[in-house]
């Protein structure tokens, strides 16, 4: 099992989750974060830190978000590891409001 970053992260890229991760499983591109399922230790520390509820246990992914399991597994290994918090994207606060948070 692993945790999965879903589409709610896209356009936000808040990195509060990275700060509490005890391993280096988060990767980032210009739009969002991804979790490498081979590095994730299933601790769940990241879940309550996400201000847009973008992270789920892979076994609890909503049906309409199931594709993100494969997206994370495919993209994360080829992207840079993110080990420290960074500023969210300039669109983050608007995206957060759009999502209802």
Buried (B, 14 or more C-beta within 10 A) or exposed (E): EBBBBBBBBBBBBBBEBBEBBEEEBBBBBEEBBBBBBEBBEEEEBBBEBBBBBBBBEBEEBEEEBEEBBEBBBEBBBEBEBBEEEEEBBEBBBEBBEEBEE
